[in-house]
Amino acid sequence: MNSKPIAVGLVFGVGLALALNSWLFGIIFYVALKEADKKENSSSEEE
């Protein structure tokens, strides 16, 4: 059994998963910041 393609696939898969997770986390973080910014702006306008 040749384990090199499995190792390459595993490294690529883990790398891709980490990249997707950080990408998804980045989008979630960005949306959360935008929402927080909107709330701050609307509360400061009411005062």
C-alpha positions in Angstrom: 0.0 0.0 0.0 1.3 3.4 -1.0 0.7 5.8 1.9 2.0 9.0 0.2 -1.2 9.9 -1.6 -3.1 9.3 1.6 -0.7 11.6 3.5 -1.0 14.3 0.8 -4.8 14.0 0.8 -4.9 14.2 4.6 -2.7 17.3 4.7 -4.7 18.9 1.9 -8.0 18.0 3.6 -6.9 19.4 7.0 -5.5 22.5 5.3 -8.7 23.1 3.4 -10.8 22.5 6.5 -8.8 25.0 8.5 -9.0 27.6 5.6 -12.7 27.1 5.3 -13.2 27.4 9.1 -11.2 30.6 9.3 -13.1 31.9 6.2 -16.4 31.1 7.8 -15.3 32.5 11.2 -14.1 35.7 9.4 -17.5 36.2 7.7 -19.4 35.5 11.0 -17.1 37.9 12.8 -17.5 40.6 10.1 -21.3 40.2 10.2 -21.3 40.4 14.0 -19.2 43.6 13.9 -21.5 45.1 11.4 -24.5 44.3 13.6 -22.8 45.7 16.7 -21.9 48.8 14.8 -25.5 49.3 13.6 -26.8 48.9 17.2 -24.3 51.4 18.5 -25.2 53.9 15.8 -29.0 53.5 16.3 -28.6 53.9 20.1 -26.4 57.0 19.8 -28.9 58.6 17.4 -31.8 58.1 19.8 -30.0 60.0 22.6 
